[in-house]
Amino acid sequence: MAESFNLPLRPLVEKRDRPDSLPVEIAQINTQWGSFRDVSESALREKIEAEKNKDWSDEDDSDKTATDLDTAERVDQLYKRRADITQQAHMETMFALDFVSLLLSKHTPRQSETSMSAYLKQVAPLGSLNGEIVEPPPKPDSVLRDTKTVSRGWRMQNFNSAANKLLDCASRLDSEVTSETKYWNEVLAVKAKGWKVCRLPRERQALGVQYGFMESTPIFRDRALAALRRLDDGSLILDKGLVPTKAKAVRVRVRTHGQLTGCSTLPKPASNAETIEGRILQARDTLYEEELFHELFREARILGGQGVTTRRNLIQIPISEDQKVLLDLVDTDQDPSSDEEQVSSTEHNVLADALGHSTRVLLSYSHRQNLRRRTQLPPPLTPKRRHTPEYSLLRPIMAYLQHNSHVRWLESHMNDVHHILKSAGLGTEFTATPFSSVGRLSPDVSIPKVESLIRTFLMPFESTFTGKLVTAQSTFKVRIRTNVVSPPLGTHYEISVNMPQFPEVQPPNRINIRDEAARVLTHFTMLDLLSAISQNSSTSDAQPAANSSERLVWEVENPHHGELLARLETGKGRKMKVSLSRKELKADTYSIHNNQGFARVGGNTPTLRSQIWSAEPASPERSSLMEFVAEASKL
């Protein structure tokens, strides 16, 4: 590397090695005091005493007088002195010009006469002054030999210096050629790998590699260009600049009941991280992860109404009441033991990995949509700046997780009710079709299959449950629809029931709470259960056995409270109350009198018979519901 050349901005001040020499001091003394012969001790003492007793008032007055001079007089003095200096310089210049003109008038009188003064022409004729070259005395042979020897030595030294410089330049040129060859070979190798190599916008003499994505947001698109620098030996390095120093990745964790039960797998450092290709790959992946977390954080800010919270470098997404998803940006070489909260189990590791891959796929899909939008005709220009919408990265994932949670919960609820009814000797059936909306969508042949698949993932999710209730004529259908992209947001239940016994009773059009949907399904199942008991009682009474006693006929009296009534002509009878929940089916019978036909069963009313059926397998000693009704029908 060439040595730097420093140019001083201030004049150099030369410091004297020692004070003035003795001759200078003697000259000063002579000027001030005169010759040393006139100086004596007594004269010096008298001079000192005179200086002590001297009155300085006169000098002060003179100084005041000089200071009190008018400004105009001082300016006039300044101009006069400048005129004197200029006149003196002009005279000196004219004298020199006359001397040169008179000297040249010997050979060129016409030209010299034009520059001579009039006074010189009068006092000195032309050509009266001449100049000749005086040859120096001849030098001895010894001096000539010494001069030739010295000149020969200087020439030899200069030739050797020039040869050394040429050899150094040749070696340096050879090393530069080798370095440049190595540099360009590595640049071509980078280009052969598929990376885009171009000139830097602000440094046209340097090359750079485009390792990012052109469809990213401007803040990350501008960072996706790194310079390819050359070392002294020709090795290719990636200029750090805006390239991240450490590899980073988005980490997904699942928290269940306050404990971490899953964590996504962080990418391991590449084995070729020391090579130029490895560094480019690391820079690309890290920049992609930073953009991913930036877009996730940007979208999370608008999802605060749906329970999403942000905190510095953390995003929390609620899946259900007991489960959350945590997303943060960490170094890939981070030690897991350094985390404040440790992962207690690996139960949901697959879920965490799936969520991490889903966010990356959705970001790539957003890049494709940007490219498709950029290749189309631009919209009309408006003075108002158009807002760049946030990418849909978290919302489809939230919709899927939320919908899956609701579907699994409702399926579990219906299984529990089914097992309870089965233990009571009743047959019900239902069919669950999770994510039925995905199968109904026809693929679009005009776009790639990957984009078509992602489009189905971005549509509202819908699942259906169909089945039969206790009686053969009663059917139900439940549609669960989840949408977090456009209104109506959240998960909605649409329940339709076909019950010939209660045609006027219909469920609400849309239910937003899953507990409320479960209560509606349970309630309609109980209504159908009352109809089944009434129908079974009427059938048993129409065909009595030969040795059977008189039986009671149960009729639905207060269906929404699960009450049936059986009355004789004498006015006496019985009342049965049926209650159904996710945990159990309970049937109680009470005795009533004449004035208690429509009375609610109170706490003081004695229970004649009572039985409970749960989801546990039925034991041989426990009777079915219809057997319990038959026993309760006997007088």
Protein Blocks (a to p, Z undefined) as FASTA:
>chain_A
ZZdddddfbdcddddfbdcdfklmmmmmmmmnopfklpcfklmmmmmmmmmmpcfklmmm
mmmmmmmpcfklmmmmmmmmmmmmmmmmmmmmmmmmmmmmmmmmmmmmmlmmmmpcfklm
mmpcghiaccdddddddddfklmmmmmmmmmmmmmmmmmmmmmmmmmmmmmmmmmmmmmm
mmmmmmmmmmmnopacdddfklmkbccddfbdfkbcfklmmmmcccddddfkopacddfk
lacfbdcdddddddeehiafbdcddddddfklmpmklmmmmmmmmmmmmmmmmmmmmmmm
mmmmnopacehjaccddfblmbccddddddfkbcfklpmbdcfbfklmmmmmmmmmmmmm
mmmmmmmmmmmmmmmccddddfbdcddddddfklmmmmmmmmmmmmmmmmmmmmmmmmmm
mmnopacdddddehkllmmpccdfkbcfklmmmmmmmpccddddddddfblkbccddddd
ddfkbccedjddddddddfklmmbccdfbdcbfklmmmmmmmmmmmmmmmmmmmmmmmmm
mmccfkbccddddddfblmnopacdddfkopacdddddddfkbccdddddddfklmmgcc
dfklccfbdcdddfbdcdfklccfklmmmmmmpZZ
